[in-house]
Amino acid sequence: MLRFRLHKIAFCADIQRAFLEIGIAKEDRQFLKFSCPPPPRPPNLDLSTHNVETFRYTRVTFGVKCSPFLLAAVIRLHIEKYINKYKRACKMLNELYDNLINSTSNTMEALQLSEEMIHILGEKGMNLRRWATISTTLHKAWKRANINYWKASEVSGVPLKILGIIWDNVNDNLNFDDHCIDDIANNGENLTRGIVINHPNGNDVYKDVPKDYTEDATPKNFMAVLKGDEILAGVGSGKVQKSGPSDHVFVYFADHGAPGLIAFSADELSAMDLNRTINYMYENNMYGKMVIYIEACKSGSMFGNILPNNINVYTTMAANSEESSYACYFDGKRDIYLGDSYSVNWMEDSDQEVLTTETLQKQFKIVKKETTESKCRSSEI
């Protein structure tokens, strides 16, 4: 996602029927058999009295968890012969994960790269289409070059999504679900009414942040949001997670905690219920990879010996299962701490590092070193 915001002109595209373009080798098709009676098939057909034919898939079946990885491997194999001629275009294709998302400094560069990538994938019958951008100049250039482009969401009426996140490419807004208790900015004890800071002399981090469930931030609603449960229609903003097997999902939770639970304002979420929710998301193909950061006391107890290590979830916690997590940046004027050590450390590291190259493991090592009051924990990648 950081590549998408790195330069002035952001753009994206996707491959039409991408997974159906991946063929299965003949020797492997025997593992993808299915049986079906020959046509015509009358209603209430008794299969015991009819011959049943066996068929084999020649393409990767839709919904298979490994599909994104197979697609990435196929593309990497194909672009090898183009690396010297189209170096940057190949680099972008090598980073393609369902959606192609990137950015450039100018229109001509973006047009050239899009034409090169269309040519590279087109040779293998892959149609890179539905190009979208915030740049009207690039949009016109694509139109002149007869490149298939995506009409603005406010015109087409269909939201444009990149890696599961809605992108308003007219106003250049990314729309996230924000599950928070809105009880700080206008609190009577806040000396700067309407403004929230998390660093001494810091900037306002409250203005223009969408707040989806401020009056309804409960464990039940939190789990429903993650599971994409439509039961939330009419509650808060009603927004829920609508992700698929190619999406990356990031979850950050900050509040109180105790052994085996994290706390909301008036209720608690148990480790077992949280892990059941994560397993539900995995079993229903709601993510390709998921990352969870938890700022809470005893947060190390939320996943240890509970969360399976083979469902593509990476977790980091502010403390182990026995320790508290600690606050930092005491503001004498407000008589309050402005942040928590673990959260401050990962956020400030994110501000300083090049996130397109920094790995999650590297960030955790830095955060663990800087967070001296508690022992941070993480799962294996």
N, C-alpha and C positions, 0 to 999 in steps of 0.2 A: 504493500500500500504506500510506503514511503517513496518508492520510485514514481508513483503517480502524482505526488505533490512536490517533487524535487525541482522541476523547471516550470517555466512560464506557461507552456501549452500542454495541458493534460489530454490524453486520448485513450480510448479503449476499443476493443473489438472482440468478437468471439468466432469460433469455428462452427460452421453449420453442421449439425449432427456429428459432432466431433467423435464421440465414442463409436458411432456406427461406421466410421471410416477405418477403424482398426480391424484388420482381417485376422482370422485365426488360422494358424498353420494346419495343414491337413492332418498331420500326425497327432495334433492336440484336439481335434474336433470330437474324438471319441469320448472325451470327458464332458462334452456339452450336448448330450443327447436328450431328446424328449419324444414322447410317443403320442400318436394321434390317429384316430380312425380316418380312412380315406374319405374324401368328399364324394357325393353329398352326404351330409350327416343329419339324418332325421331327428326330430325331438325325442327325448327319452330313449336314446339309442342304448341298447344292451351290448356293452363292449365284450361280454363273454361269448357272444355269438358272431362277432365280426372280427375280421383281421385288423390288427393295429399296426400301423407303419411307424418306423423309427426314423426320426430326422436328426440332423446335427446342425448346430448353429455355425455359421461361417463368420459371424461378427461378434464382438463383445456384447453380451446382453446388458441392457440398460439397468442401472442401479447397483451394479457390482461395486463393492467398496474399493477394489484395486483399480477401477477404470481410470481415475486421474493419473495414477502412476504409470499405467500402461501407455496412456496418451503422451505423457512427458518422455517416456523412453523411446517411443516411435518418432517423436519430433526430434529428439536429440540425435538419433541415428540418421535421420534424413538430412539434417542441416550440416553434417560433417563436411560434405563436399563443397559447401558454400562459405565456410568460415573465412577463408582468405579473401574472397571476393566481396562478401557482404558481412563484414565483421560485426558491426553494431546491430544490424537486423537479426543476425543469428543469436547474438547475446540476448536480445529481447525475446526471441522465440524460445530460447533455452529457459527463460524465466516464466514462460506461459503456464498458467495453472487454471484451466477452465477459461477464465477471461484473460485477454491480453491487456495489460494496463501499463502505461508508461507516460513519460513526458519528455519534451524537448524544449530547446531555447527559442526556436523560430519555426515559422510555417513551412518553409522549403525543406528543412531537415525532416519535419514530421511527414510531409508528403512523400519524400523520397523513401523514407523508411517504410511507410505503409505500402508503397508500390513494391518495394523489394520483398517484404514479408508475404504479400499476396502472391508474388511470383514464386517464391520458394515453396510455399505450401500448396499452391495451385498445381505444381508439377506432380504432386502425389494425390491430386483430386480433392484436396481440402480447401473449402471455400471460406476464407477469412473475410467476414462480412460484419454488418451492423456497426460500422465505425461511428464513434461519437466523440465529441470534443467540446470544450468551452469556447473555442476560437471560431468566430464567424468567418474569418479569412481562410482558415484551414477547411472549414465546412464547404466553402465555395470552391476551393481547390479540388477537393474530393469530387464534388459534383461535376466539375469540368473534366476530371480524369475518369468519369464513369465508375467511381468507387461506391459500393453499396454503403450508405450511411444511415444512421439512426436519427429519425426526426426527434426534435425536442420533446421531452415528456409532457410538457403542458400543451403541446399540439397533438401528439399521438394519444394522450390520455393514459398511456402505459408507463409506469415508473421504470427507470433505467437502473439496473442493479449491477454493481461490480463487487465480486467476491461476497455476495449476500448483503451488501450495504447499498441503500438507495442513494443514487447520485442525481441531484438536480443540476443538469448540465446547462441550464439557462442562467441560474444565479450562482452556480458553482458551490453548492452546499452538499455536504455528506450528512445524511440523517441517521443518527444513532438512537437506540432506546436508552434512556437514562432513568435508572431506578434509584431515587434518592429521597430522603426526608428533607423537605425544604424548610428548615427551622433555624437557619443561621442568619441569612442576609438581613431580614427585617426583625430580628430578635431585639427586644428592648435593651439587652446588654451589649449589643453591637454598636460600638462608638462610630462606625462608618456605615450608617444605615443603607442597606441596599448593595453593599460592597462586601465581597469575601476575598481574603487573601490567604495564601498558604506558605508565605515566605516573608521575613522581615522586609518591609518596604516593597513588597511584591505587587504585581499587577492584579487587577480584579479578575478572578476566575469564575465569577458568577454570571455576569452579563452575557446574554445571548446563548446560554447553555440550555438546551431543551430539557424539560423536566416532565417525565411521562407518568410517574405513579407516586407523586409526592404525598398524597393522602392515603395511598393504598399500597405502600411498600411493606408487604407481608411475606412470610415464607411461602405461603400458598400461591400468591401472585407471582413471586420471583420464579418459582419452579414452572408455573404455567407459561410465563414469558419464554423461558428457555426451551420448553417443549412445543412452543408454537400453538398453545391451546386456545382455541377460539372462544373459550368460556369467558375470556377477558373482554369481549365486546361490550362496550358501555362502561368499563372500569378504566379510570385514568385516561390515557390517550388511546388505549385499546391496542397499541402496537405490540406484536409478539415476534419471536424469532422465526423467520421464514427462510431458513438456510437449507442447503443441500449437500451432497457428498463431496462437492468440490470447494466448499467454503471453509475459510478459516474463522473461527469464533474466538473472541477474547472476552473473558469475564474478569472483572475486578470488583472485589467486595471489601469494604472498610467499615468496621463497627466493632462491637465487643464480642468476646468469645470465651468459651470455657471448654473443658475436656469433652470432646464429642459433639460440640455444637457451636454455631455462630448466632449472634443475637440481632434481631430487628428491634424496632422501637417498642413493640408490645408483644413480641412472640419470639420463638426460637426455631432455628432450622437444624435438625440433627444431621450428623455425618451420614447416617444410613440413608436418609431421605435425599440428601444432596447427591450421593453416589448413585442412588436409583434413578434420579433425574438424568445424570450424565450417561448412564447405561441405556436409558430410554433413547436419548439423542443418538447414541452410537448405533443402536439396533435399528433405528428408523432413518439412518443415513442423513443426519442433520448437520454433519460437519465432515470435513476431510481431516482437519487438525484443530485441536482446541487448546487454548492456553488459559490458565486460571491463576490469578494473583489474589491472595487473601491477606488482608491486614486485620489481625485480631489476636487477642491473647489465646494461647494454647492452640493456635490454628494448625499446628503440625499434626493434631489428632484427627483432622477432617478426612485424610486420605490414606494414612499409613495402614497397611494390611487390609485395606478395603477396596481401593480403586484398582482394577486390573491394569497391568502394565503393557497390555497389547491392544489398547483401543485409541491410540493416537492422541492422548491427553497429557499435556505437560503442566505441572503445578508448582508454584512456589508459595511459601508461607512465611509470615513475619517472625514466627517463633516455633519452637518445638512443642510437643504435646504437654509440657509441664510449665513452660515459662510464660510470662507476660510479654506483650510487645510494648514499646515505650514511645512516648511523645518527644517532640523536639521543637526548637524555635520558640522558646517562651517569650511572649510579648508582655512586658511589664505594664504597658499602657492599658492593654485590654485585660490583663491578668488571666491570660489563657495561652495554651500551647497552640501553635498554628499548624503543626503537622505531626506525622508519625514517622519515626526514623526509617523504617523499612520502605514505606511509600515514598517519602521524600527522596531516599537514595535511588530508587529505581526510576522515578520521574526525572530527577536531575541528571542521572546518567543518560536517560533517553534524550534529554535536551542537548547534551554535550557530544554524544557519540553519533557516528554515521549509521543510522539504523538499517540501511540497506545492506550493510556488511556485518554489523555486530550480531552475534548469535545470542540466543536465549541463555545458553550456558555461560558465555562470557559475561553477560549482564549479571547473572546470578552470582558469579564469583566476585564481581565488583561490589554488588549490594551486600553480600555476606561479609566481606571484609570491612565495609563502611558501617555496617549495623553491628555495633559492639555490645549493646545492652542485652540483646537476645540472640539466640542461635537460629538463624534462618534455615528453612528446610526447602528442598525441591525434590521432584521426582526425576527419574531417568528419562532421557530422550531416546 
